[in-house]
């Protein structure tokens, strides 16, 4: 049967389109064109000449896989913002009607935007470099040899090998299959693995859970079924973040407050008072500009970007920026034992024949089983290392290990005359409860050792009941290598009130023993997941009361994450194997080891490229730094917004000149917010992340802003009655500026707590800088600030002191009355 006939007979539609290669000899009818057949499976793969031909033709997997936003997107995202547009227009106006001193705010915005772009470009460079290290490199056959190549180098017709944990990177047709089971749940939502045979189709975005094989690439690049999904999964994304969404909410309300207030201020200054036009415009702009918390978004982006850079130096790839924030909010971390608490390798420590079995014969069986699996897992690799194959038996059929089955198997053509089918797996799965062979296993499991049962089956390997009624032949005792940093990491989570749950497919007693060696609280109470309630509420109760779970299936891991989330927990999940993929995808934060399967690295938000579990505390600490510090500086920015809006309202209602020019508020913003906020946003902060960002910020910003505005306006009104003549307005402005500065400095002093030497120095330096402006003549002229007499300046200080005292008591009352 020809290839075309086979395809039509099987009912599979051959691929076509601009990315499809046409086989030699295929002819197209110009009147009735026929779609060309899919590339044939060539066991040895394409030749170098064929690869070059396809590259020249454009049949390459050219989907751009980016770990970060492009440079153009970064510049556009930092420059073209709503508030930059508003400030840009006001800046142009001020350049036309006022001295350069009143246009300083525009230069500050340019500097801030530049800093944001530079920091994000640095983060992009870090991310791109780490992404190359963590990039999946599929094994491709070319010229009869297998080599790992970049995903982007795959061409149409390439033969790509698959093994457990491998992600299918392009669409294709299976050419070889050895118990090949593929999970397509990320595409179809169906959790059950699909057994693939030669001729079956595989889709990009799926992954191998058991077995192995090879397939021919039939669709590459943007034609692949899940090309868009794969691109998005590896991209630097800005998914849900409480910080970002909270700031967006705040900015939305700020915009709506600004519109009517600004209109009222414009009318007041231009019409009611009939001021000099240029001066009226300058004071109107001076009232509008400080309403905009322009640096808040910038500092949030900078804090995230610097977090990426810091973690990148520790070989931690953050595939989604808010994952830094998310892990800091986690209160439950689910840990897979193998690969997380233990290292990947194992050692065979003992072989215990059962029922009088000959040890030499058992070793021969184990060697043959090891040879039967071309892609052994860690347990089987330890057996292969201990018992090399004697090459006397020939494997006729194999059943690769599956985390759902908990065993693997093989049938051999040579033997002793009996049915030569062998299984290797979990004793408590292969044997019924109460079997005498299980008695000695508990003691081994209690020591933290892993035990596999070698059993002979009387059934054929393709029989669904192959594991029923098996004859136990030997116990293989394996010792796992504990990660040296695991105990310290578990202790860190305990100190931070983050509950750790060890969830494993291994025997529960064995998992509990390993967890106990590492000092996990509650490790002595283990739960066999086969007895867990199936309903979510019941499962959540058991999960809340226990810390170690064994014999957990991949679907149960996913259900456990959902059950914990249903109780209001923020859940992180770590893992490195294909059995962890579904749970990693559903967890609030998925963490994969760099040595883990391609599938886990694709769905995780954080990849530990150095495979070090001890890196997680650094991620938590970085997230807490970002959350805690942005909450601090947001209070500064929004206090300014509140007092600016309220001052504008008071001016409109009182029908007086707006007291400040843009230069005054630029100076105040720089000294009480801009410079301090930059240092505070990047400072260490170990405070545990708390929810309700908007509520926590506004409960301080609103009373702080109201008190600051009221105190400033009171000083301004007193000064208006005190000073007369042509120089009255500058003197009034200077007195009001002094009150506002001192009040704002007290808010800064509160936000800077707890004090360290550098925080005290920061606050003191800002106060000293303002004092210099007041006493240096040319700075007095430049900023149009000069205190006249002694009565009003000391009155301004007294009003500011009263306001600072009121702010102190108000903040403390808020802490008691509305604890976060």
C-alpha positions in Angstrom: 0.0 0.0 0.0 1.4 3.4 -0.9 1.9 6.1 1.7 -1.0 8.1 0.3 -3.3 5.1 0.2 -2.3 4.2 3.8 -3.2 7.7 5.0 -6.5 7.8 3.1 -7.4 4.3 4.3 -6.7 5.2 7.9 -8.9 8.2 7.6 -6.2 10.7 8.5 -6.1 13.9 6.5 -2.6 14.6 5.2 -1.2 17.9 6.3 -0.8 20.8 3.8 -0.4 24.5 3.5 2.6 26.6 3.0 4.8 24.7 5.4 4.3 21.2 3.9 7.0 19.4 2.0 6.1 17.7 -1.3 7.5 14.2 -1.6 9.6 13.4 -4.7 7.5 12.2 -7.5 4.3 13.8 -6.3 2.4 15.6 -9.1 -0.2 18.3 -8.7 -3.0 18.6 -11.2 -3.1 22.3 -12.1 -6.9 22.1 -12.5 -7.7 20.0 -9.5 -4.8 20.4 -7.1 -4.4 17.7 -4.5 -2.9 18.4 -1.1 0.5 16.7 -0.9 1.0 13.8 1.5 2.6 14.1 4.9 6.3 13.4 5.1 7.1 9.7 5.4 8.7 8.2 8.5 12.4 7.6 7.9 14.0 5.7 10.8 17.4 7.2 10.2 16.0 10.8 9.9 16.7 13.3 7.2 20.0 13.8 5.5 22.0 17.0 5.8 21.1 17.8 2.2 17.4 17.3 2.9 17.6 19.6 6.0 19.4 22.3 4.0 16.7 22.0 1.3 13.9 22.5 3.8 15.6 25.4 5.5 16.0 27.1 2.1 12.3 26.5 1.5 11.3 28.0 4.8 9.9 24.7 6.3 11.5 25.5 9.7 10.0 25.7 13.1 10.3 29.4 13.2 7.9 30.2 16.0 9.7 32.9 18.1 10.1 31.7 21.7 10.9 34.7 23.8 11.5 34.8 27.5 10.9 38.5 27.7 9.2 41.4 26.1 10.9 42.8 23.0 13.0 45.9 23.3 10.3 47.8 21.3 7.6 46.6 23.7 9.7 47.6 26.7 10.3 51.1 25.4 6.6 51.5 24.3 5.4 50.2 27.6 7.5 52.7 29.6 7.1 55.7 27.4 3.5 55.6 26.1 1.5 55.7 29.4 -1.6 57.6 30.3 0.2 59.7 32.9 3.2 60.4 30.7 0.9 61.8 28.1 -0.8 64.1 30.6 2.5 65.2 32.1 4.0 65.6 28.6 1.3 68.0 27.5 1.6 70.0 30.7 5.4 70.1 30.3 5.1 71.6 26.8 2.7 74.2 28.1 5.0 75.1 30.9 8.0 75.4 28.6 6.1 78.0 26.7 4.7 80.2 29.5 7.0 79.9 32.5 10.7 79.8 33.5 12.6 76.5 33.3 12.4 76.1 37.0 8.7 75.4 36.6 9.4 72.7 34.0 11.6 70.5 36.1 8.9 67.9 36.6 9.2 67.1 32.9 12.9 66.3 33.1 12.2 64.2 36.2 9.7 62.1 34.2 12.2 61.7 31.4 14.8 60.4 33.9 12.3 58.1 35.6 11.2 56.6 32.3 14.9 56.1 31.3 15.6 54.3 34.5 12.6 52.1 34.0 13.7 51.2 30.4 17.3 50.5 31.4 16.3 48.3 34.3 13.8 46.3 32.3 16.3 45.9 29.5 18.8 44.5 32.1 16.1 42.1 33.3 15.4 41.1 29.7 19.1 40.3 29.1 19.1 38.2 32.3 15.9 36.4 31.3 17.0 35.7 27.8 20.3 34.3 29.0 18.6 32.0 31.5 16.0 30.9 28.9 18.8 29.7 26.6 20.1 27.6 29.5 16.7 26.2 30.3 15.5 25.7 26.8 14.2 22.3 25.8 16.4 20.6 23.3 14.6 17.7 21.6 16.6 14.7 20.3 16.4 14.6 16.5 17.7 11.9 14.1 19.7 13.1 11.2 22.0 11.1 8.9 21.3 8.1 11.0 22.6 9.7 14.2 20.7 11.3 17.2 21.6 14.7 18.4 20.0 17.4 20.6 19.1 20.6 18.7 17.3 23.8 19.4 13.5 23.7 18.9 13.8 26.5 16.4 16.1 24.3 14.2 13.6 21.6 13.6 12.5 21.3 10.0 9.5 19.6 8.3 10.1 15.8 8.1 12.5 15.6 11.0 12.4 12.5 13.1 12.1 13.4 16.7 12.6 10.9 19.6 10.4 10.9 22.6 10.8 9.6 26.1 9.2 10.1 29.5 8.9 13.8 30.4 9.6 15.0 26.9 7.3 17.7 25.5 6.0 17.3 22.0 7.3 20.5 20.4 5.7 20.2 16.9 2.8 18.3 15.4 3.7 15.0 13.9 2.9 11.4 13.0 4.1 8.5 15.2 6.6 6.2 13.4 7.9 4.2 16.4 6.1 3.5 19.6 7.2 1.4 22.6 4.4 1.7 25.2 4.2 5.4 24.2 1.6 7.2 26.4 1.0 10.9 25.8 -0.9 13.3 28.1 -2.9 15.8 26.0 -4.6 17.4 29.0 -3.0 20.8 28.5 -4.7 20.9 25.1 -7.9 18.9 25.5 -8.6 19.0 29.2 -8.7 15.2 29.3 -6.5 13.9 32.1 -6.2 10.3 31.0 -3.0 9.5 29.0 -3.5 8.4 25.4 -1.7 5.3 24.1 -0.1 6.1 20.8 0.7 3.6 18.0 2.5 4.1 14.7 0.4 6.2 12.4 -1.3 8.1 15.2 -1.0 11.9 15.4 0.7 13.8 18.2 0.1 17.5 18.9 2.6 20.1 20.1 1.9 21.1 23.7 1.3 17.5 24.9 3.9 15.5 26.7 5.0 11.9 27.3 4.1 10.2 30.6 5.4 6.7 29.8 7.2 4.8 27.2 9.1 6.1 24.2 9.1 6.3 20.5 9.8 8.7 17.6 7.6 10.7 15.3 7.9 12.7 12.0 7.3 16.4 12.1 4.3 17.1 9.9 3.6 20.7 10.9 6.2 23.2 12.1 6.2 26.8 13.0 3.0 28.7 13.2 1.1 25.8 11.5 1.5 23.6 14.5 -1.7 23.1 16.5 -0.3 24.6 19.8 2.3 26.9 18.4 0.6 29.9 19.9 0.2 28.1 23.2 3.8 27.1 23.3 4.9 30.7 22.5 2.8 32.1 25.3 3.9 29.5 27.8 7.6 30.5 27.4 7.0 34.3 27.3 7.8 36.9 29.9 4.2 37.6 30.9 2.4 40.0 33.3 -0.3 37.7 34.6 -2.4 38.3 37.7 -0.6 40.3 40.3 -2.2 41.9 43.3 0.3 44.7 43.3 -0.2 45.5 39.6 -4.0 45.1 39.7 -4.2 47.2 42.9 -2.1 50.0 41.4 -4.2 49.9 38.3 -7.3 50.3 40.5 -5.8 53.2 42.4 -4.7 54.9 39.1 -8.2 54.5 37.7 -9.8 56.3 40.7 -7.0 58.9 40.7 -7.9 59.7 37.0 -11.5 60.2 37.8 -10.6 62.4 40.8 -8.3 64.5 38.7 -10.7 65.4 35.9 -13.3 67.4 37.9 -10.7 68.8 40.3 -8.5 70.0 37.4 -11.4 71.6 35.6 -12.4 73.5 38.8 -8.8 74.6 39.4 -8.5 75.8 35.8 -11.7 77.9 36.1 -10.7 79.2 39.5 -7.2 80.4 38.4 -8.1 81.7 34.9 -11.6 83.2 35.4 -12.4 83.9 38.9 -9.2 85.6 40.0 -8.4 87.1 36.6 -4.7 86.6 37.2 -1.9 87.2 34.8 -2.4 84.5 32.2 1.1 83.0 32.4 1.1 82.9 36.2 -2.5 81.5 36.3 -1.4 78.7 33.9 1.7 78.0 35.9 -0.2 77.7 39.2 -2.9 75.6 37.5 -0.3 73.1 36.3 1.3 73.3 39.7 -1.9 72.0 41.2 -2.5 69.2 38.6 1.0 67.7 38.3 1.3 66.5 41.9 -2.0 64.7 41.7 -0.3 62.1 39.4 1.5 59.3 41.2 3.8 59.1 38.2 6.7 57.3 39.9 4.6 54.5 41.4 4.3 52.4 38.3 7.9 53.0 37.5 9.1 51.9 40.9 7.0 48.7 40.8 8.5 47.8 37.4 12.0 48.6 38.6 11.5 46.5 41.8 10.3 43.5 39.7 13.0 43.9 37.2 15.8 44.1 39.8 14.2 41.1 41.5 14.6 39.2 38.2 18.2 40.2 38.0 19.0 39.3 41.5 17.4 35.8 41.2 19.0 35.3 37.8 22.4 35.6 39.5 21.3 32.6 41.5 20.3 30.6 38.4 16.6 31.1 39.0 14.5 31.6 35.9 11.4 33.6 36.6 9.2 32.9 33.6 6.4 35.1 34.8 7.3 38.2 36.8 4.5 38.2 39.3 5.7 34.7 40.4 8.2 36.6 42.6 5.2 38.3 44.3 3.1 35.2 44.3 5.6 32.9 46.0 5.9 35.5 48.8 2.1 35.2 49.4 2.2 31.4 49.5 1.1 29.9 52.8 1.2 26.2 51.7 4.0 24.7 49.7 3.5 21.2 48.3 6.7 19.3 47.7 7.3 16.3 45.6 9.8 14.0 47.4 11.8 12.7 44.5 13.9 15.4 42.9 13.0 18.0 45.5 13.8 16.7 48.9 16.0 14.0 47.4 18.5 14.0 44.6 17.6 12.3 41.4 20.0 9.4 41.8 19.5 6.2 43.9 21.7 3.3 45.0 20.7 -0.4 45.4 21.6 -1.3 49.0 20.1 -4.7 49.2 18.5 -7.5 47.2 16.2 -9.9 49.1 15.1 -13.0 47.2 11.6 -14.3 48.2 10.2 -17.8 48.3 13.6 -19.4 47.9 14.4 -17.7 44.6 18.0 -18.1 43.3 19.8 -14.7 43.7 21.8 -15.2 40.5 18.6 -15.8 38.6 17.0 -12.7 40.2 19.9 -10.6 39.2 19.6 -11.9 35.6 16.0 -10.9 35.5 16.7 -7.5 36.9 19.4 -7.0 34.3 17.1 -8.0 31.5 14.4 -5.6 32.8 16.9 -2.8 32.8 17.9 -3.5 29.3 14.2 -3.5 28.2 13.7 0.2 28.9 15.6 2.6 26.7 14.7 5.5 28.9 14.9 4.2 32.5 13.8 6.3 35.5 16.0 6.9 38.5 15.0 3.6 40.2 15.6 1.5 37.2 18.8 3.2 36.4 20.1 2.2 39.9 19.2 -1.4 39.1 21.0 -1.2 35.7 24.1 0.1 37.5 24.0 -2.7 40.0 23.0 -5.5 37.7 24.3 -5.1 34.1 22.4 -7.1 31.5 23.8 -10.5 30.7 22.3 -10.2 27.1 21.0 -13.8 27.3 17.3 -12.8 27.1 15.5 -11.0 24.4 12.7 -8.6 25.2 9.6 -9.3 23.2 7.3 -6.7 24.7 7.8 -4.0 27.4 5.5 -1.9 29.6 7.2 1.4 30.6 6.8 2.7 34.1 3.8 4.9 34.7 3.2 6.9 37.9 -0.5 6.0 37.6 0.2 2.3 37.4 3.2 2.3 39.9 4.9 -0.5 38.0 6.7 -1.4 34.8 7.2 -4.8 33.1 8.6 -6.8 30.2 8.2 -10.2 28.5 11.1 -12.2 27.3 11.5 -15.0 24.7 14.0 -17.0 26.8 13.3 -18.5 30.2 12.5 -21.7 32.1 9.5 -22.8 30.1 7.0 -20.8 32.1 5.3 -17.6 31.0 8.2 -15.2 31.1 6.5 -11.9 32.1 8.0 -9.8 34.8 6.8 -6.8 36.7 8.8 -4.3 38.8 7.0 -1.8 41.0 5.4 -0.8 44.3 4.9 -3.9 46.5 1.7 -2.5 48.1 0.2 -2.0 44.6 1.3 -5.4 43.1 0.4 -7.5 46.2 -2.9 -7.7 48.0 -3.2 -6.5 51.6 -2.1 -9.1 54.1 0.4 -10.8 51.8 3.3 -12.2 53.9 5.8 -10.5 51.5 4.6 -7.1 52.8 5.5 -7.8 56.4 9.2 -7.0 56.1 8.7 -4.0 53.8 7.3 -1.8 56.6 10.5 -1.9 58.6 12.5 -0.9 55.5 10.1 1.9 54.7 10.3 3.2 58.2 14.0 3.7 57.6 13.3 5.9 54.6 14.4 3.2 52.1 12.5 2.7 48.9 11.4 -0.9 48.1 10.5 -2.3 44.8 9.0 -5.7 44.2 10.1 -8.0 41.4 7.2 -10.3 40.6 6.3 -12.9 38.0 2.9 -12.7 36.2 1.0 -15.6 34.8 -0.7 -13.3 32.3 0.4 -11.6 29.1 1.8 -8.1 29.4 -1.0 -6.6 27.3 -3.6 -8.1 29.7 -5.2 -5.4 31.8 -5.1 -7.7 34.8 -1.4 -8.5 34.3 -0.7 -7.3 37.9 -3.4 -9.6 39.4 -2.2 -12.7 41.2 1.5 -12.1 40.6 4.2 -14.3 42.3 6.6 -12.2 44.4 10.2 -13.1 43.6 12.5 -10.5 45.2 12.6 -7.2 47.0 15.0 -4.5 45.7 15.9 -2.0 48.4 17.0 1.4 47.2 18.4 4.3 49.1 17.6 7.8 48.1 20.1 10.6 48.3 18.8 13.5 50.5 19.5 17.0 49.3 21.9 18.6 51.7 20.0 21.9 51.7 16.5 20.4 52.1 16.4 20.5 55.9 17.4 24.1 56.1 14.8 25.1 53.5 12.1 23.2 55.3 13.1 24.9 58.5 12.9 28.3 56.8 9.4 27.7 55.6 8.4 26.6 59.1 9.9 29.8 60.6 7.9 31.8 58.0 4.6 30.1 58.9 4.5 28.4 55.5 3.2 24.9 55.9 5.0 22.2 53.9 3.1 19.2 52.5 5.2 16.3 51.1 3.1 14.7 48.3 4.7 11.7 46.7 3.8 8.6 44.6 6.0 6.5 46.9 5.0 4.4 49.9 3.7 6.8 52.6 5.8 5.3 55.4 8.9 5.6 53.4 8.1 9.2 52.5 7.4 10.0 56.1 10.7 8.6 57.1 12.5 10.8 54.6 10.5 13.8 55.8 11.3 12.9 59.4 15.1 12.9 58.7 14.7 16.4 57.3 12.8 17.6 60.4 9.4 18.2 58.8 6.8 18.8 61.5 4.1 16.1 61.6 6.2 13.7 59.5 5.3 10.8 61.8 1.7 11.1 60.7 1.5 9.7 57.2 -1.5 9.3 54.9 -1.9 6.8 52.1 -3.6 8.7 49.4 -5.6 5.7 48.2 -7.8 6.2 51.2 -8.4 9.9 50.7 -11.9 11.2 50.3 -12.8 11.9 46.7 -15.0 15.0 47.5 -13.1 18.3 47.8 -14.3 19.3 51.2 -13.3 16.0 52.8 -10.0 16.0 51.1 -9.3 19.5 52.2 -9.9 18.6 55.9 -7.4 15.7 55.7 -4.9 17.9 54.0 -5.2 20.6 56.6 -4.5 18.1 59.4 -1.5 16.1 57.9 1.8 16.9 56.2 3.0 13.6 54.5 1.0 11.8 51.8 2.1 8.7 49.8 0.8 6.7 46.9 -0.6 9.9 45.4 -1.6 9.6 41.7 -1.0 12.5 39.3 -4.7 13.3 39.2 -4.8 13.3 43.0 -1.9 15.8 43.2 -4.1 18.1 41.0 -7.1 17.5 43.2 -5.1 18.2 46.4 -4.0 21.6 45.0 -7.6 22.4 44.3 -8.7 21.2 47.7 -6.2 23.4 49.5 -7.1 26.4 47.3 -10.8 25.9 48.2 -9.8 26.5 51.9 -8.4 29.9 50.9 -4.7 28.8 50.8 -2.2 30.2 48.3 -0.5 27.1 47.1 3.0 26.6 45.6 3.9 23.2 44.0 7.3 21.9 43.3 8.2 19.0 41.1 10.4 17.7 38.3 8.5 14.8 36.8 5.7 14.4 34.4 3.5 13.2 37.2 3.7 16.8 38.6 2.7 18.7 35.5 -1.1 18.9 36.1 -0.6 20.0 39.8 2.1 22.5 38.8 -0.3 24.0 36.2 -3.1 24.4 38.7 -1.1 25.7 41.6 -0.9 29.4 42.3 2.9 29.1 41.8 4.6 26.2 40.0 8.3 25.6 40.7 10.3 23.2 38.5 13.8 21.9 38.8 16.0 22.7 35.9 16.8 19.0 35.5 13.1 18.2 35.4 11.2 17.1 32.4 10.5 19.5 29.5 6.8 19.4 30.4 7.3 20.6 34.0 9.7 23.4 32.9 7.1 24.6 30.3 4.2 25.0 32.8 6.1 26.2 35.8 6.4 29.9 36.6 9.8 29.5 38.3 12.5 27.2 37.1 15.5 26.4 39.5 18.2 25.9 36.9 20.7 25.0 39.5 18.3 22.3 40.8 18.8 23.7 44.3 15.8 23.6 46.5 17.6 26.1 48.8 17.0 28.8 46.1 13.3 29.0 47.1 13.9 31.1 50.2 15.7 33.6 48.0 12.6 33.8 45.8 10.3 34.2 48.8 12.6 36.9 50.2 12.7 38.8 46.9 8.9 38.7 46.7 8.5 40.0 50.2 11.0 42.8 49.4 9.0 43.8 46.4 5.6 43.6 48.1 6.6 45.2 51.4 8.6 48.0 49.9 6.1 48.9 47.1 3.4 49.1 49.8 5.6 51.5 51.7 6.4 53.8 48.8 2.8 53.6 47.5 1.7 55.2 50.7 4.1 58.1 50.0 2.9 58.6 46.5 -0.7 58.4 47.3 -0.5 60.7 50.3 0.8 63.3 47.8 -2.1 62.6 45.5 -4.6 63.0 48.3 -3.2 66.2 49.6 -2.8 67.6 46.1 -6.5 66.9 45.2 -7.7 68.3 48.5 -5.6 71.5 48.2 -7.0 72.1 44.8 -10.6 71.6 46.1 -9.9 74.0 49.0 -8.4 76.6 46.6 -11.5 76.4 44.3 -13.9 76.7 47.2 -12.0 79.6 48.9 -11.5 81.4 45.6 -7.8 82.2 46.2 -4.6 81.8 44.2 -3.1 78.3 44.2 -0.2 78.6 46.6 2.4 76.6 44.7 4.2 76.8 41.4 5.4 73.5 39.8 8.9 74.1 40.9 7.9 74.0 44.6 6.1 70.7 44.3 8.8 69.2 42.2 11.3 70.1 45.0 8.9 68.6 47.6 8.2 65.5 45.6 11.9 64.8 44.9 13.0 65.2 48.5 10.0 63.6 50.4 9.0 60.9 47.8 11.2 60.5 44.7 14.7 59.9 46.1 13.6 58.2 49.3 11.1 55.9 47.5 13.8 54.7 45.2 16.0 53.6 48.1 13.2 52.2 50.1 11.8 50.2 47.2 15.1 48.3 46.8 15.9 47.8 50.5 15.8 44.4 52.2 12.4 43.6 53.6 11.6 40.3 55.3 8.1 41.2 56.4 5.6 38.5 55.5 3.4 39.5 52.5 -0.2 40.5 53.5 -3.3 40.7 51.3 -5.5 43.6 50.4 -2.8 45.9 48.9 -5.2 48.8 48.1 -6.9 48.8 51.5 -3.6 48.7 53.3 -2.2 51.6 51.3 -5.3 53.8 51.4 -5.9 53.5 55.1 -2.7 55.5 55.6 -2.7 57.7 52.5 -6.1 59.1 53.0 -5.8 60.4 56.6 -2.1 61.4 55.9 -3.1 63.4 52.8 -6.1 65.0 54.5 -4.0 66.2 57.5 -1.2 67.4 55.3 -3.5 69.4 53.0 -5.4 70.9 55.9 -2.3 71.9 57.8 -0.8 73.5 54.6 -3.9 75.4 53.8 -4.3 76.7 57.3 -0.7 78.0 57.2 -1.5 79.5 53.8 -4.6 81.3 55.0 -2.7 82.7 58.1 0.1 83.9 55.8 -2.4 85.6 53.5 -3.7 87.7 56.5 -0.1 88.4 57.7 1.7 89.4 54.5 0.7 92.3 52.3 2.2 94.0 49.3 3.7 92.8 46.0 5.9 90.2 47.8 3.0 88.7 49.7 2.3 85.7 47.5 6.0 84.4 47.4 6.2 84.8 51.2 2.8 83.0 51.6 4.0 80.2 49.3 7.3 79.8 51.2 5.4 79.5 54.6 3.0 77.0 53.1 5.8 75.0 51.5 7.6 74.8 54.8 4.5 73.3 56.5 3.9 70.9 53.7 7.6 69.8 53.6 7.8 69.1 57.4 4.5 67.3 57.4 5.5 65.1 54.4 8.8 64.5 56.0 7.0 63.1 59.1 5.1 60.7 56.8 8.4 59.7 55.3 9.9 59.2 58.8 7.0 56.8 59.7 7.2 54.9 56.4 11.0 54.5 56.9 10.5 52.5 60.1 12.1 50.3 61.5 15.1 52.6 61.6 18.5 51.5 60.5 21.6 53.8 60.2 21.0 54.2 56.4 17.3 55.0 56.8 18.0 57.7 59.4 20.7 59.0 57.2 18.3 59.0 54.2 15.7 61.0 56.1 18.3 63.4 57.5 19.8 64.0 54.1 16.5 64.9 52.6 15.9 67.4 55.4 19.4 68.8 55.0 18.9 69.3 51.3 15.7 71.4 51.9 17.5 73.4 54.5 20.2 74.2 52.0 17.6 75.4 49.5 16.3 77.8 52.2 19.7 79.3 53.1 21.6 79.4 49.8 20.7 82.7 48.0 20.8 81.4 44.4 18.7 78.4 45.3 16.2 80.7 47.0 15.9 82.6 43.8 15.8 79.5 41.6 13.0 77.9 43.6 11.4 81.2 44.6 11.5 80.2 48.3 12.4 82.8 50.9 11.1 82.8 54.5 10.2 86.4 55.5 10.4 87.4 59.1 10.3 85.0 62.0 6.6 84.9 63.1 5.2 83.1 60.1 8.1 80.6 59.6 7.7 79.5 63.3 4.0 79.5 62.9 4.4 77.2 59.9 6.7 74.9 62.0 4.2 74.9 64.8 1.3 73.9 62.5 3.5 71.2 60.9 4.4 69.8 64.3 0.7 69.7 65.3 -0.1 67.9 62.0 2.8 65.5 62.4 1.6 64.6 65.9 -2.0 64.1 64.6 -0.6 61.9 61.7 1.4 59.8 64.3 -1.7 59.2 66.4 -3.9 58.6 63.4 -1.6 56.0 61.9 -1.3 54.2 65.2 -5.1 54.2 65.7 -5.5 52.9 62.1 -3.1 50.0 63.0 -5.2 49.1 66.0 -8.6 49.6 64.5 -8.0 48.2 61.0 -5.2 45.7 61.3 -4.1 44.3 57.9 
